[in-house]
Amino acid sequence: MTDAVHGLPGHGHVAILRAMARHWWAFVLRGAAAILFGVLTFMNPGLSIFVLLAFLAAWMAVEGGATIWQAIAGKGQHGAWTWIDGLLSLAAAAALLLAPGLSVFVFVLFAGGFAVAIGVGRIVLAFRVSDVLLGVLGAVTVLFGAILLTRPGEGLIAIAWIIALEAIVMGAVLVALGFRLKRLNQQG
């Protein structure tokens, strides 16, 4: 459906907003849940990280079990690779559950190494395209990665706080959007 059919430019966008406005409360509910998650993560970042790890371990266990079932059922041409995939997923799930501290430590070191590599790449690209801001972004990314590598404990807390802050800000925006949609729905 094009805007020209109704004769009003932007009519399609208004129709989408009106449809969203009928369920304004869902935005408020999502926002409140995000704010609650953020506040709880700020209050106890360590517990939040371990809960996330537990969910990751559960997902990996289900993934590994399903993949092994697939290997047993003989679906797919590459049976050996399916077995390896399933067994590695189960091993990773077990490692997360049996050694959560080590798993978190490895995660932080991986995130730090990844940040340093990405940051260096951005700095190289900044020199190639002569963009100072891209170079600054690369330097900040390298600095963040270096902090994670040299101080993984504090880095993990920082990651949790960044997630918490994002959740709170996103939640506030969702709540505001929900109430704005409520007003639009009442005008409707």
PyMOL commands that set and color helices and strands:
alter all, ss='L'
color gray80, all
select helices_A, chain A and resi 3-6+11-21+24-43+45-73+79-98+100-129+132-150+152-187
alter helices_A, ss='H'
color red, helices_A
deselect
rebuild
show_as cartoon
